[in-house]
Amino acid sequence: MKTLRAFLSMAVIILLAFGGYHLYQKYVHENRILKQMIERLQADSRIAEVLVTGVNFDEKTEKTLTTIKFLEYDADQQPLEPRYYTFSGNIIQFQSLVIRFDDLHIREGHKLKGRSAYIFWKVFMLDGENTQEFEITPMNEVPAGYRIAETIDPYEESLWKNFWSYALDPQKAKKIGVKNAQIEAPGTMFIPGHLYVINIEHDGGMRIDSSPLSPILRGERIIG
């Protein structure tokens, strides 16, 4: 009987030790994900660039078609795969979810203070019944610019689903310390020969800056 009790006691100790080690590994893993996410949320710079790559007249609709090249940058300022969108006009807007954090405690020891985070949601052009829109980031997905690795971690995915929830429900966001959560749609008239840079500020929202392309680029086809 004593031997059996000793065996059972040892088995319990081993199980507790294994369980504790498992919880510790989970804690380390989740904190690593949080740290990497926080680093990616500290954006105060260029997040995308836009260029008009084509202006063509559509004889069927009798409208001028404008094609833009949208190049988003990730948190490390590396360009993502460019996307092209064609609209029957050139006053184009980018619908985005922007939340500003203020003393948001995601986990003890980790804080986001006065930071603005964003998701490019859609790009669109208002034209009544002929309004056009294209999806950039599907709802509840991890934005390409914030992904930590090619394979999305389940914990990372769950945190971003909360992000979408907070951005679309300001009242819910306030309960956990988000200072401001809203949908923004910065836009402008896009014309050839200009580079448009979309920026996000730490303590604000998005803005679009434009500047003429260098004269040396006129008439040249850039490869690469």
PAZAPA-4460 file (N, C-alpha, C; in steps of 0.05 Angstrom, whole numbers, plus 32768, in hexadecimal, padded with zeros to 4 digits):
% residues 224
    n_x    n_y    n_z   ca_x   ca_y   ca_z    c_x    c_y    c_z   seq   type   mol
   8011   7FE8   8000   8000   8000   8000   8011   8019   8000     1      M     A
   8026   8019   8011   8038   8030   8012   8045   8035   7FF6     2      K     A
   804D   801F   7FE9   8059   8021   7FCF   8046   802E   7FBB     3      T     A
   802D   8025   7FBC   8018   8030   7FAA   8014   804E   7FAF     4      L     A
   8013   8055   7FC9   800F   8072   7FCF   8027   8082   7FC6     5      R     A
   803F   8077   7FCA   8057   8086   7FC1   8056   8089   7FA2     6      A     A
   804E   8074   7F95   804C   8075   7F77   8038   808A   7F6E     7      F     A
   8020   808A   7F7B   800C   809D   7F74   8015   80BA   7F7A     8      L     A
   8022   80BE   7F91   802C   80D8   7F98   8040   80E2   7F83     9      S     A
   8052   80D0   7F7B   8066   80D7   7F67   8059   80DE   7F4C    10      M     A
   8044   80CE   7F45   8036   80D3   7F2C   8029   80EF   7F2D    11      A     A
   801D   80F6   7F44   8010   8110   7F46   8025   8126   7F43    12      V     A
   803C   8123   7F50   8051   8137   7F4F   805A   813A   7F32    13      I     A
   805D   8124   7F24   8066   8125   7F08   8052   8133   7EF7    14      I     A
   8038   812D   7EFB   8023   813A   7EEB   8022   8158   7EF1    15      L     A
   8024   815F   7F0B   8024   817C   7F12   803C   818A   7F05    16      L     A
   8053   817D   7F06   806B   8189   7EFA   8068   818C   7EDC    17      A     A
   805D   8177   7ECF   8058   8179   7EB2   8044   818F   7EAB    18      F     A
   802F   8190   7EBC   801A   81A5   7EB7   8026   81C1   7EBB    19      G     A
   8036   81C4   7ED0   8043   81DE   7ED5   8055   81E6   7EBF    20      G     A
   8065   81D3   7EB5   8077   81D8   7E9F   8068   81E0   7E86    21      Y     A
   8051   81D2   7E81   8041   81D8   7E69   8036   81F5   7E6B    22      H     A
   802C   81FC   7E83   8021   8217   7E86   8036   822C   7E83    23      L     A
   804E   8226   7E8D   8065   8239   7E8B   806C   823D   7E6E    24      Y     A
   806D   8227   7E5E   8074   8229   7E42   805E   8239   7E33    25      Q     A
   8045   8235   7E3B   802F   8244   7E2E   8032   8262   7E35    26      K     A
   8039   8268   7E4E   803C   8283   7E56   8053   8291   7E47    27      Y     A
   8069   8283   7E44   8081   828D   7E35   8079   8292   7E18    28      V     A
   806B   827F   7E0C   8063   8281   7DF0   8051   8299   7DEC    29      H     A
   803C   829C   7DFD   8029   82B1   7DF9   8036   82CC   7DFE    30      E     A
   8048   82CE   7E11   8056   82E8   7E15   8068   82EF   7DFF    31      N     A
   8074   82DB   7DF2   8085   82E1   7DDB   8074   82EC   7DC4    32      R     A
   805C   82DF   7DC0   804A   82E9   7DAB   8041   8306   7DB1    33      I     A
   803A   830B   7DCA   8032   8326   7DD2   8048   833A   7DCD    34      L     A
   8060   8333   7DD5   8076   8346   7DD1   807A   834D   7DB4    35      K     A
   8079   8339   7DA3   807C   833D   7D86   8065   834E   7D7B    36      Q     A
   804D   8348   7D84   8036   8358   7D7B   8038   8375   7D83    37      M     A
   8040   837A   7D9C   8043   8395   7DA6   8058   83A5   7D96    38      I     A
   806E   8397   7D8F   8082   83A4   7D7F   8077   83AC   7D64    39      E     A
   8065   839C   7D59   8059   83A2   7D3F   8043   83B7   7D40    40      R     A
   8039   83BC   7D58   8024   83D0   7D5B   802F   83EC   7D60    41      L     A
   804A   83EE   7D63   8056   8408   7D68   805D   8416   7D4E    42      Q     A
   8049   841C   7D3E   804D   8428   7D24   8049   8446   7D25    43      A     A
   805B   8454   7D19   8058   8471   7D16   8066   8479   7CFD    44      D     A
   805E   846D   7CE6   806E   8471   7CCE   805D   8469   7CB6    45      S     A
   806C   8467   7C9F   805F   845E   7C87   8054   8441   7C8A    46      R     A
   803B   843E   7C82   802F   8423   7C83   8027   8419   7C67    47      I     A
   8026   842C   7C54   801F   8423   7C39   8026   8439   7C25    48      A     A
   8029   8432   7C0C   802E   8445   7BF7   801A   843E   7BE0    49      E     A
   8012   8453   7BD2   7FFF   8450   7BBC   8009   845F   7BA4    50      V     A
   8006   8453   7B8C   8010   845F   7B74   7FFB   845A   7B5E    51      L     A
   7FF5   846E   7B4D   7FE3   846A   7B36   7FF4   845D   7B20    52      V     A
   7FEC   8445   7B18   7FFB   8437   7B03   7FEE   8437   7AE8    53      T     A
   7FD5   8441   7AE7   7FC7   8441   7ACD   7FAE   8452   7ACE    54      G     A
   7FA9   8461   7AB8   7F91   8470   7AB4   7F87   846B   7A98    55      V     A
   7F70   845E   7A96   7F65   8456   7A7C   7F48   845D   7A7A    56      N     A
   7F3F   8463   7A61   7F23   846A   7A5C   7F14   8451   7A54    57      F     A
   7EFE   844B   7A62   7EED   8434   7A5C   7ED6   843E   7A4A    58      D     A
   7ED8   8437   7A30   7EC3   8440   7A1D   7EA8   8435   7A24    59      E     A
   7EA6   841E   7A30   7E8C   8412   7A36   7E7E   8421   7A4C    60      K     A
   7E8B   8429   7A61   7E7F   8438   7A77   7E84   8456   7A74    61      T     A
   7E95   845D   7A62   7E9C   8479   7A5E   7EA7   8486   7A77    62      E     A
   7EB7   8476   7A85   7EC4   847F   7A9E   7EE2   847B   7A9C    63      K     A
   7EF0   848C   7AAA   7F0D   8489   7AAB   7F14   8476   7AC2    64      T     A
   7F23   8461   7ABC   7F2A   844D   7ACF   7F46   8454   7ADB    65      L     A
   7F48   8453   7AF5   7F61   8458   7B02   7F6B   843F   7B11    66      T     A
   7F83   8436   7B0A   7F8E   841F   7B17   7FA4   8428   7B2B    67      T     A
   7FA2   841F   7B44   7FB6   8426   7B58   7FC5   840D   7B61    68      I     A
   7FDE   8412   7B68   7FEE   83FD   7B74   7FF0   8403   7B92    69      K     A
   7FE7   83F0   7BA2   7FE7   83F3   7BBF   7FFC   83E1   7BCB    70      F     A
   8010   83EE   7BD8   8026   83DF   7BE4   8026   83E4   7C02    71      L     A
   801F   83CF   7C11   801F   83D1   7C2E   8039   83C8   7C39    72      E     A
   8041   83D4   7C50   805A   83CD   7C5D   8054   83BF   7C78    73      Y     A
   8064   83AB   7C7F   8060   839E   7C98   806C   83AE   7CAF    74      D     A
   806B   83A3   7CC7   8075   83B1   7CDF   8093   83B5   7CDE    75      A     A
   80A1   83A6   7CCD   80BE   83A8   7CCA   80C5   83BA   7CB2    76      D     A
   80B1   83C7   7CA7   80B5   83D9   7C90   80BD   83CA   7C77    77      Q     A
   80B5   83B1   7C75   80BA   83A0   7C5E   80A1   83A0   7C4C    78      Q     A
   80A4   83A4   7C32   808C   83A4   7C21   807F   8389   7C1E    79      P     A
   8064   8389   7C1E   8055   8371   7C19   804F   836F   7BFC    80      L     A
   8041   835A   7BF4   803B   8356   7BD8   8029   836D   7BCE    81      E     A
   8030   837B   7BB9   8020   8391   7BB0   8005   8388   7BA5    82      P     A
   7FF1   8399   7BA7   7FD6   8393   7B9D   7FCE   83AA   7B8A    83      R     A
   7FBE   83A2   7B76   7FB5   83B6   7B62   7F97   83B7   7B62    84      Y     A
   7F8C   83CF   7B62   7F6F   83D3   7B62   7F68   83E7   7B4C    85      Y     A
   7F52   83E2   7B3E   7F49   83F4   7B29   7F2E   83FF   7B2F    86      T     A
   7F2B   841A   7B2E   7F12   8427   7B34   7F0A   8439   7B1D    87      F     A
   7EF0   843E   7B1B   7EE5   844F   7B06   7EE5   846C   7B10    88      S     A
   7EFB   8474   7B1B   7EFE   848F   7B26   7F18   8491   7B34    89      G     A
   7F1F   84A8   7B40   7F39   84AA   7B4E   7F37   84B5   7B6A    90      N     A
   7F1F   84B9   7B75   7F1D   84C1   7B91   7F19   84A7   7BA1    91      I     A
   7F2E   849D   7BAD   7F2F   8483   7BB9   7F35   8485   7BD6    92      I     A
   7F28   8474   7BE6   7F2B   8474   7C03   7F33   8458   7C0D    93      Q     A
   7F41   8458   7C24   7F49   843F   7C31   7F3B   843D   7C4C    94      F     A
   7F28   842A   7C4D   7F19   8425   7C66   7F2B   8415   7C79    95      Q     A
   7F2F   8420   7C91   7F42   8413   7CA3   7F36   8413   7CC0    96      S     A
   7F3E   83FF   7CCF   7F37   83FE   7CEB   7F4F   8409   7CFB    97      L     A
   7F4A   841C   7D0C   7F60   8428   7D1B   7F58   8429   7D39    98      V     A
   7F69   841E   7D4A   7F64   8421   7D66   7F7C   842D   7D74    99      I     A
   7F77   843E   7D87   7F8C   844B   7D96   7F8C   8440   7DB2   100      R     A
   7FA2   8435   7DBA   7FA4   8429   7DD5   7FAE   843D   7DE9   101      F     A
   7FA3   843B   7E01   7FAB   844D   7E17   7FAA   843D   7E31   102      D     A
   7FC1   8435   7E3B   7FC3   8425   7E53   7FB4   840B   7E51   103      D     A
   7FB7   83FE   7E3A   7FAA   83E4   7E36   7FBC   83CE   7E40   104      L     A
   7FB4   83C0   7E55   7FC4   83AA   7E60   7FBB   8390   7E52   105      H     A
   7FCA   8387   7E3F   7FC4   836E   7E32   7FCB   8357   7E45   106      I     A
   7FE1   8359   7E51   7FEA   8345   7E64   7FFC   8353   7E78   107      R     A
   7FFD   834C   7E90   800D   8359   7EA5   802A   835C   7E9B   108      E     A
   8033   8374   7E9C   804F   8379   7E93   8050   8382   7E76   109      G     A
   8039   8383   7E67   8039   838C   7E4C   8024   83A2   7E49   110      H     A
   802C   83B9   7E40   8019   83CF   7E3D   801C   83DB   7E21   111      K     A
   8006   83E5   7E16   8006   83F5   7DFE   7FFC   8410   7E06   112      L     A
   800D   8424   7E05   8005   843F   7E0E   8007   8452   7DF6   113      K     A
   7FF0   845F   7DF1   7FEF   8473   7DDD   7FF7   8469   7DC1   114      G     A
   7FF1   8451   7DBA   7FF8   8446   7DA0   7FE0   8444   7D8E   115      R     A
   7FE5   8447   7D74   7FD0   8444   7D60   7FD6   842B   7D50   116      S     A
   7FC3   8419   7D4E   7FC6   8401   7D3E   7FB0   8402   7D29   117      A     A
   7FB5   83F4   7D13   7FA2   83F6   7CFC   7FA0   83DC   7CED   118      Y     A
   7F8A   83DB   7CDD   7F86   83C6   7CCA   7F7B   83D3   7CB0   119      I     A
   7F88   83CE   7C9A   7F7D   83D6   7C80   7F66   83C2   7C7A   120      F     A
   7F4E   83CC   7C78   7F37   83BA   7C74   7F2E   83B9   7C57   121      W     A
   7F28   83D1   7C4C   7F1F   83D1   7C30   7F29   83EA   7C22   122      K     A
   7F29   83E9   7C08   7F2F   8401   7BF8   7F16   8405   7BE6   123      V     A
   7F0C   841E   7BE5   7EF3   8422   7BD7   7EF1   843D   7BC9   124      F     A
   7EDE   8440   7BB8   7ED8   845A   7BAB   7EB9   845D   7BAB   125      M     A
   7EB0   8473   7BB7   7E93   8478   7BB9   7E88   8483   7B9F   126      L     A
   7E73   8476   7B96   7E66   847F   7B7D   7E49   8475   7B7D   127      D     A
   7E3B   847B   7B93   7E1F   8473   7B94   7E1B   8455   7B91   128      G     A
   7E09   844D   7B7F   7E04   8431   7B7A   7E1C   8423   7B6D   129      E     A
   7E2E   8433   7B61   7E45   8428   7B54   7E5E   8428   7B66   130      N     A
   7E5A   842C   7B80   7E71   842B   7B92   7E81   8412   7B8F   131      T     A
   7E9B   8415   7B8E   7EAD   83FD   7B8B   7EBD   83FA   7BA5   132      Q     A
   7EC2   83E1   7BAD   7ED3   83DB   7BC4   7EE1   83C0   7BC1   133      E     A
   7EF9   83BF   7BCC   7F08   83A7   7BCB   7F12   83A1   7BE8   134      F     A
   7F11   8388   7BF0   7F1A   8380   7C0B   7F38   837E   7C0B   135      E     A
   7F44   8389   7C20   7F62   8387   7C24   7F68   8372   7C39   136      I     A
   7F5A   8374   7C50   7F5E   8360   7C66   7F42   8355   7C6D   137      T     A
   7F3E   833B   7C6A   7F25   832E   7C72   7F20   8332   7C90   138      P     A
   7F07   8335   7C98   7F01   8339   7CB4   7F0A   8322   7CC5   139      M     A
   7F15   8328   7CDC   7F1F   8315   7CF1   7F39   8307   7CE9   140      N     A
   7F45   830F   7CD3   7F5F   8303   7CCC   7F76   8314   7CD7   141      E     A
   7F8D   8308   7CDB   7FA5   8316   7CE3   7FAF   8327   7CCC   142      V     A
   7FB1   8341   7CCE   7FBB   8352   7CB8   7FD7   8349   7CAF   143      P     A
   7FDC   8349   7C95   7FF5   833F   7C8A   800D   834F   7C95   144      A     A
   8009   8369   7C9A   801F   837A   7CA3   8027   8375   7CC0   145      G     A
   8016   8367   7CCF   801B   8362   7CEC   8022   8345   7CF2   146      Y     A
   8021   8334   7CDE   8026   8317   7CE3   8042   8313   7CEE   147      R     A
   8044   8302   7D02   805D   82FD   7D0F   806D   82E7   7CFF   148      I     A
   805E   82D5   7CF3   806B   82BF   7CE4   8058   82B7   7CCE   149      A     A
   8062   82A7   7CBB   8052   829D   7CA5   803A   828D   7CAF   150      E     A
   803F   827C   7CC3   802A   826C   7CCF   801F   827C   7CE7   151      T     A
   8005   8282   7CE6   7FF8   8292   7CFB   7FF4   8282   7D14   152      I     A
   7FFE   828C   7D2A   7FFB   827E   7D44   7FDE   8282   7D4D   153      D     A
   7FD1   826C   7D58   7FB5   826E   7D62   7FB1   8284   7D76   154      P     A
   7FC5   8288   7D87   7FC3   829D   7D9C   7FC4   82B9   7D8F   155      Y     A
   7FD5   82BC   7D7B   7FD7   82D5   7D6C   7FBD   82DB   7D5E   156      E     A
   7FB1   82C6   7D52   7F98   82C9   7D44   7F81   82D2   7D56   157      E     A
   7F81   82C6   7D6E   7F6B   82CD   7D81   7F6E   82EA   7D8A   158      S     A
   7F87   82F4   7D8E   7F8B   8310   7D96   7F81   8323   7D80   159      L     A
   7F86   831C   7D67   7F7E   832E   7D51   7F60   832D   7D4D   160      W     A
   7F53   8317   7D53   7F36   8316   7D52   7F2A   832A   7D67   161      K     A
   7F38   832C   7D7D   7F2F   8340   7D91   7F33   835C   7D87   162      N     A
   7F49   8360   7D78   7F4F   837A   7D6C   7F37   8383   7D5A   163      F     A
   7F2F   8371   7D49   7F18   8377   7D37   7EFF   837E   7D48   164      W     A
   7EFB   836F   7D5D   7EE4   8373   7D6E   7EE5   838F   7D7B   165      S     A
   7EFC   8396   7D85   7EFF   83B0   7D92   7EFC   83C7   7D7E   166      Y     A
   7F07   83C4   7D66   7F06   83D9   7D52   7EEA   83DE   7D48   167      A     A
   7EDA   83C9   7D48   7EBE   83CB   7D3E   7EAA   83D0   7D54   168      L     A
   7EB3   83CF   7D6D   7EA0   83D3   7D83   7EAE   83E5   7D98   169      D     A
   7EAC   8400   7D93   7EBA   8413   7DA5   7EB2   8410   7DC3   170      P     A
   7E99   840A   7DC9   7E91   8407   7DE4   7E9F   83EF   7DF2   171      Q     A
   7EA2   83D9   7DE3   7EB0   83C2   7DED   7ECD   83C9   7DF1   172      K     A
   7ED8   83D9   7DDF   7EF5   83E0   7DE0   7EFA   83F1   7DF9   173      A     A
   7EE8   8403   7E00   7EED   8415   7E16   7EEE   8405   7E31   174      K     A
   7EE0   83EF   7E32   7EDF   83DF   7E4A   7EFA   83D3   7E51   175      K     A
   7F0B   83CF   7E3D   7F25   83C3   7E42   7F3C   83D8   7E3E   176      I     A
   7F35   83F2   7E3D   7F4A   8406   7E3E   7F52   8411   7E23   177      G     A
   7F44   840B   7E0D   7F4B   8417   7DF3   7F40   8434   7DF3   178      V     A
   7F51   8447   7DEE   7F48   8463   7DEF   7F36   846A   7DD8   179      K     A
   7F3B   8460   7DC1   7F2B   8467   7DA9   7F2C   8450   7D95   180      N     A
   7F15   8449   7D8A   7F14   8435   7D75   7F00   843E   7D60   181      A     A
   7F09   843F   7D47   7EF7   8449   7D33   7EFF   843F   7D17   182      Q     A
   7EEC   8443   7D04   7EF2   843E   7CE8   7EFA   8458   7CDB   183      I     A
   7F10   8458   7CCD   7F1A   846F   7CBF   7F1A   8469   7CA1   184      E     A
   7F18   847E   7C91   7F18   847A   7C74   7F26   8491   7C66   185      A     A
   7F41   8493   7C6B   7F50   84A8   7C5E   7F50   84A4   7C3F   186      P     A
   7F4D   84B9   7C31   7F4D   84B7   7C14   7F56   84D1   7C07   187      G     A
   7F5A   84D0   7BED   7F63   84E7   7BDE   7F5E   84E2   7BC0   188      T     A
   7F64   84F6   7BB0   7F63   84F3   7B93   7F7E   84E9   7B8A   189      M     A
   7F7F   84D1   7B7E   7F98   84C5   7B75   7F9C   84CB   7B58   190      F     A
   7FB3   84D8   7B52   7FBA   84DF   7B37   7FD6   84D5   7B30   191      I     A
   7FDB   84D0   7B16   7FF5   84C6   7B0E   800B   84DA   7B15   192      P     A
   8023   84CF   7B18   803A   84E0   7B1D   803F   84E8   7B3A   193      G     A
   802F   84DC   7B4C   8032   84E2   7B68   8034   84C8   7B78   194      H     A
   8044   84CA   7B8E   8046   84B3   7BA1   8036   84BA   7BB9   195      L     A
   8024   84A8   7BC1   8013   84AD   7BD9   801C   849A   7BEF   196      Y     A
   8021   84A6   7C06   802B   8497   7C1D   8016   8498   7C33   197      V     A
   800E   8480   7C3D   7FFB   847F   7C53   800B   847B   7C6D   198      I     A
   8007   848D   7C80   8015   848B   7C99   8002   8488   7CB0   199      N     A
   800C   847D   7CC6   7FFC   847C   7CDE   800D   8488   7CF5   200      I     A
   7FFF   8497   7D06   800D   84A4   7D1C   8008   8496   7D37   201      E     A
   801B   8497   7D49   8018   848A   7D63   7FFF   8493   7D71   202      H     A
   7FFB   84AD   7D72   7FE5   84B8   7D82   7FCE   84C3   7D71   203      D     A
   7FCD   84B9   7D58   7FB7   84C2   7D47   7FAE   84AD   7D34   204      G     A
   7FA6   84B5   7D1C   7F9C   84A1   7D09   7FAD   84A1   7CF0   205      G     A
   7FA0   849B   7CD9   7FAD   849A   7CC0   7FAD   84B4   7CB1   206      M     A
   7FC1   84B8   7CA0   7FC1   84CF   7C8E   7FCF   84C7   7C74   207      R     A
   7FC8   84D5   7C5F   7FD3   84CF   7C45   7FE3   84E8   7C3C   208      I     A
   7FFD   84E4   7C37   800E   84F9   7C2D   8015   84F3   7C10   209      D     A
   8017   8507   7C00   801E   8503   7BE3   8035   8515   7BDB   210      S     A
   8044   850C   7BC8   805B   851C   7BBD   805F   8514   7BA0   211      S     A
   8067   8527   7B8F   806C   8521   7B73   8084   850E   7B70   212      P     A
   8082   84FC   7B5D   8098   84EA   7B57   80AF   84FA   7B4C   213      L     A
   80C7   84F0   7B50   80DE   84FD   7B45   80DC   84FE   7B26   214      S     A
   80E4   8515   7B1A   80E3   8518   7AFD   80F2   8502   7AEE   215      P     A
   8106   84F6   7AFB   8116   84E2   7AEE   8106   84C9   7AE7   216      I     A
   80F0   84C5   7AF5   80DF   84AD   7AF1   80CB   84B1   7ADA   217      L     A
   80C7   84C9   7AD0   80B4   84CE   7ABB   80BB   84C0   7AA1   218      R     A
   80A8   84B1   7A96   80AD   84A4   7A7D   80BD   848A   7A7F   219      G     A
   80C4   8482   7A98   80D4   846A   7A9C   80C3   8454   7AA7   220      E     A
   80C9   843C   7A9E   80BB   8424   7AA9   80CE   8417   7ABC   221      R     A
   80C7   8417   7AD5   80D9   840C   7AEA   80D4   83EE   7AEC   222      I     A
   80EA   83DE   7AEA   80E8   83C1   7AED   80F3   83B9   7B08   223      I     A
   80E4   83A6   7B15   80ED   839C   7B2E   80DA   83A3   7B45   224      G     A
***
